[in-house]
Amino acid sequence: MVPELPPLPALTRAEGEFVDAYLEVVDLLGRINPSRTSHTYGALRAAQALVGRATALRDALTLMHLRGESEVHVDTLARALRVLDGERRSGRVTLPGERAS
């Protein structure tokens, strides 16, 4: 049985798009990370997709700004990122620990 996840905090549509696009960019950066990838083709495909996802991220932030959402609610968005497995996903962007020889 799959454990029930905590509910997402209430987000505006633009905040939801911001979080989604950010995590998609993080996922792609994890696939591009030279310390974690083993094939150039997969990294190339992720790099090509990154352009579109970065545009979606920019558009979500632009929409928030145009709607007068001038502040990022850090605690709320951090909770949303945690519910959406953001800690594990962003960990793929960093260098892995050194292997024991």
Secondary structure, DSSP 8 states (H G I E B T S, - for coil): ------------HHHHHHHHHHHHHHHHHHHH-TTT---HHHHHHHHHHHHHHHHHHHHHHHHHHHTT--S--HHHHHHHHHHTTHHHHHHTTS-------
